[in-house]
Amino acid sequence: MQVAANRMTREDVMAQANTRNDEEPDAASRKVEIRPEGSAMLDATDESILDALEEDGRATLAQLSRLSGLSVSAVQSRVQKLEKRGVIKGYRAVLDYELRGLPISAFVSVTPLDYSQEADIPGKLHELEGVVSCYSIAGAPSFMLVVRVSSPSKLEELLNRIHRTVPVSTESTVILQTYF
């Protein structure tokens, strides 16, 4: 019988931070989360650290320490372990692409015309300027691209380059606004 997953909220962790020292909670107060086989086993403290870093990748160890209730050295150790295990893959800046001169973003669905060359498509599209990411998806199109360009005419140029680079059909959807 599986137990439903219980995750501590950030507020729970912050409340504990006000009453805890660097000790780990006793077994009776630990939250248990059942995860699929092969996934990283993370406790509530790891989750709170990850949530904070996901929200602000520049959060200091001192901030993470206050949030988790652990010492700075304990937080540093946990972050390093999460990095080593590949749970944290890197840190990135969040950019305002409009201010960067790339105000046009679009989703471009890509359907191969020749499925024998399907595996080559992501590698070839990766080289094109303006292609930000490529996702393998279920359904009629095989791939979904996120592209960013400076103008509608540059989007048209990029679509033409995609068609010259790989034998595909495409369908584009311009992104009007990103909410989250």
N, C-alpha and C positions, 0 to 999 in steps of 0.2 A: 504494500500500500504506500502510495506516495503522499508526502505532506505538502500542502500548498506552500508556495514560497512566501516568506516574510522578509521585506526589505525595510531597513530603517530609513526614515526620511531625513533630510538635512536638519530639520528642526529637532528630531530625536537625538541625532549625533551632537548637535550644538548643546542641547540640554544636558547630555551626558558629559560633555566637555566642561561644563560648569561644576560638575560634582565628582569627576573622576581624576585620578592621577594617571601615571604612565602604565599602570597595571592593566592586564587584559581582563575583561569581564569573566566572572566565573561561568562554568558550563551551563548553569541553569538560566542565565540571562542572555546567552548567545543566541543570535537569530540564525536560523538554518534556512538555506536556500537550496532547493534541488535544481540542478542544471543538467542539460543534456550531456551525454558522455562525450569526452574530448574537449569540453569547454573549460575555460579557466575557472578554478574555484576561488571565489572572492568572498571575503566576509563583509560585513556592513561597513567597517572602517575603510577597507579598500574601495568599496562603492562610493563612500562619501568623498574620499580623496579624488577618485576618478570623476565624479560629478563636478566637483569644484574645478578641476583642471580642464574639463570639457567646457565649462562656462568661461573660465579665464586661464588660458595656458600659461600666463605669466604670474599666477598666484605664487607667492613666496612660501618657503617651507614654514616660516613662522605663521602665516595665515592658515596653511593646511594643518599646522599643529593646533592652533586654536579651534579650528573646525572639528578636528577628529578627537581632540583631547589627549593626543599622544605628545611626547617630547619631539623637538625638532629633529633629533638624531633618529628617532623611531620612524618618523614620517619620511625622512630622507631614505632610510633603509627600505621602507615599503615602496616608495616611488622607484628606487633603483631596481628592486625586484620586479615590479610591474613592467618596467622598461625592458629588463633582461628577458622576461617571459614573453615579450611581444604584445602585452596588453596595451601598453602605451607605445605607439609606433613612431611618434614624433610630435613636434610642436609647430604650429603654423600661425601666421598672422591672418586676421580676417580683414579683407580689403574692401574698400568701396570702389567697385569697378567703374561706376559712373565717373567718379573723380579721377580715376586712373585713365580715363579716355576710352573705356570699353562699355558704353551704356547699353548695348544690345546683347542680351543673353537669349539663347534659344535651346530647346530640346530638338534634337534631330534623330528621328528613328531611321535605322539603317537595315535594309533587307537585302541580302546578297542575291545577285542575279545568277551566280554560279556557286552553289553550295559546296563544291569541291575546294573552293578557295576561302571558305568562311573563316577558317582558323588564322589566315594571314591578315584579315581585315584590321583587327585592333592594332597590330604592330605598325601597319602602314599608315593608319590614321593618326597614331601617336605623334608622328613627325610633322603633322600639319599645324601651322601657326593658327591659333584661334580655337583649336579643339582642346578643351579643358579636361574632360574625362570621358571614359567609354565604359558602359555597363553592358554585360551580357544579360539579356532579359528573356523571360518566357513569353511565348506568343508569336504572332506573325513576324514582326521585325525581330531580328536576332540581337541587335545592339541599340542602345540609346546613348547618344552623345549629348554632352553639355558643351555648348560653344559660346564664346564671347568675342564680339567684334565692335568696331567703332561706329558703324553705320549700316543701314539696310543694304546699301550697295556692297559693302564688305561682306555681309552675310551671303548675298548672292554669289560673290566671288568665291567664298569659302565652299559653298555647296557645289559650285562648278569644279573646284579643285578636288573635292571628295570624289565626284563622279569620274574625273580623269585619273585619279589614283587607284580606285578600286571599282570593280563592276558591281554596283549596288543601285537600288532605288532608295530615295529618301523622302521623308515627310517632316516638315519643320513646324514647330510651335514656338512663337516668340513669347518670352516670359515678360509679363507686364510688371509684376511686383513680386518680391520674395518676402514672405511674412516671417518665416523662421527657418 
